[in-house]
Amino acid sequence: MSEDRPERAGSSPEPPPPPPPPPGDEAGSPARGGFLPLSLGLGLLYLYAVGLSMLPAIGPRGPYGAPLGLAITFWGLFVGYLVLAVLLAVQRKTSLTGAGMLIAFGIWLLLGGELCVGVLVQMRQA
């Protein structure tokens, strides 16, 4: 048994070397960056401003009476916002800004959807 494990007097085993950093995460790479709280607040303001300004177009006289260009403009603003948010989220330097914008979109869907449905239910066609 003593041949399997030679013991040295007064020496302890060396700890293993630390694992190498993952590719793309070297010391020279930029850290995650962006402004999460600012982008969250500004994203909510933008989405509520666009969403609430869209209500008259889809109100009692709206959905089929609104010009097609107006509907395309409103939906284009939402799609553009989402495209920008995703592009910012995948970039390392602006990932927190994009994440804040995407979180704002989720909050807007939950709270804004309730607000929109509530307003539309209360509107009655004359």
C-alpha positions as CSV (number, residue, x, y, z in Angstrom):
1,M,0.0,0.0,0.0
2,S,2.9,2.3,0.7
3,E,4.0,2.0,-2.9
4,D,0.7,3.4,-4.3
5,R,1.0,6.7,-2.3
6,P,4.4,7.9,-1.6
7,E,4.3,10.5,1.2
8,R,6.7,13.3,1.5
9,A,7.6,14.7,4.8
10,G,6.4,18.2,5.5
11,S,4.9,19.0,2.1
12,S,1.3,19.5,1.2
13,P,-0.2,18.8,-2.2
14,E,-0.3,21.8,-4.6
15,P,-3.8,23.2,-5.3
16,P,-4.9,22.9,-8.9
17,P,-4.3,25.9,-11.1
18,P,-7.4,28.1,-11.7
19,P,-9.4,27.3,-14.8
20,P,-8.8,29.5,-17.8
21,P,-11.3,32.2,-18.5
22,P,-14.1,31.4,-21.1
23,P,-13.5,32.6,-24.6
24,G,-14.4,36.2,-25.2
25,D,-14.2,37.0,-21.5
26,E,-10.5,37.9,-21.3
27,A,-9.3,40.7,-19.0
28,G,-9.3,43.2,-22.0
29,S,-12.9,42.6,-22.9
30,P,-15.4,45.4,-22.0
31,A,-17.7,44.8,-19.0
32,R,-21.5,44.7,-19.4
33,G,-22.7,48.3,-19.7
34,G,-25.8,50.3,-20.0
35,F,-28.3,52.1,-17.8
36,L,-31.0,49.7,-16.6
37,P,-33.1,52.0,-14.4
38,L,-33.0,54.9,-16.9
39,S,-33.9,52.7,-19.9
40,L,-36.7,51.1,-17.9
41,G,-38.2,54.5,-17.0
42,L,-37.8,56.0,-20.4
43,G,-39.1,52.8,-22.1
44,L,-42.3,52.9,-20.0
45,L,-42.8,56.6,-20.7
46,Y,-42.4,56.0,-24.5
47,L,-44.7,52.9,-24.6
48,Y,-47.4,54.6,-22.6
49,A,-47.2,57.7,-24.7
50,V,-47.5,55.8,-27.9
51,G,-50.2,53.4,-26.5
52,L,-52.4,56.1,-25.1
53,S,-52.1,58.2,-28.2
54,M,-53.3,55.2,-30.1
55,L,-56.5,54.9,-28.2
56,P,-58.5,57.5,-30.1
57,A,-57.6,55.7,-33.4
58,I,-59.0,52.4,-32.1
59,G,-61.9,53.8,-30.1
60,P,-65.6,53.7,-30.9
61,R,-65.1,55.2,-34.4
62,G,-61.6,53.9,-34.9
63,P,-60.7,50.4,-35.8
64,Y,-62.2,50.3,-39.3
65,G,-62.4,54.1,-39.8
66,A,-58.7,54.8,-39.0
67,P,-56.5,55.3,-42.0
68,L,-54.2,52.4,-42.8
69,G,-51.2,54.7,-42.6
70,L,-52.0,55.6,-39.0
71,A,-52.2,51.9,-38.0
72,I,-49.0,51.1,-39.7
73,T,-47.3,54.1,-38.0
74,F,-48.4,53.0,-34.5
75,W,-47.5,49.4,-35.0
76,G,-44.2,50.4,-36.6
77,L,-43.4,52.4,-33.5
78,F,-43.8,49.3,-31.3
79,V,-41.9,47.0,-33.7
80,G,-39.1,49.5,-34.0
81,Y,-38.9,49.8,-30.2
82,L,-38.6,46.0,-29.8
83,V,-36.0,45.7,-32.6
84,L,-33.9,48.4,-31.0
85,A,-34.3,46.8,-27.5
86,V,-33.2,43.4,-28.8
87,L,-30.2,44.9,-30.7
88,L,-29.1,46.7,-27.6
89,A,-29.6,43.7,-25.4
90,V,-27.3,41.4,-27.5
91,Q,-24.4,44.0,-27.5
92,R,-22.2,43.6,-24.5
93,K,-21.6,47.3,-24.0
94,T,-25.4,48.1,-24.0
95,S,-26.9,44.9,-22.6
96,L,-28.3,46.5,-19.5
97,T,-30.0,49.3,-21.6
98,G,-31.6,46.7,-23.8
99,A,-32.6,44.6,-20.9
100,G,-34.3,47.6,-19.3
101,M,-36.2,48.3,-22.5
102,L,-37.4,44.7,-22.7
103,I,-38.5,44.7,-19.1
104,A,-40.4,47.9,-19.7
105,F,-42.1,46.3,-22.6
106,G,-43.2,43.4,-20.4
107,I,-44.5,45.8,-17.7
108,W,-46.3,47.8,-20.4
109,L,-48.0,44.6,-21.7
110,L,-49.2,43.6,-18.3
111,L,-50.3,47.0,-17.0
112,G,-51.0,48.8,-20.3
113,G,-53.1,45.9,-21.6
114,E,-55.3,46.1,-18.6
115,L,-55.7,49.9,-18.9
116,C,-56.4,49.6,-22.7
117,V,-59.0,46.9,-22.3
118,G,-60.6,48.8,-19.4
119,V,-60.9,52.0,-21.4
120,L,-62.2,50.2,-24.5
121,V,-64.8,48.3,-22.4
122,Q,-66.1,51.6,-20.9
123,M,-66.4,53.2,-24.4
124,R,-69.8,52.6,-25.9
125,Q,-70.6,53.2,-29.5
126,A,-73.3,55.8,-29.9
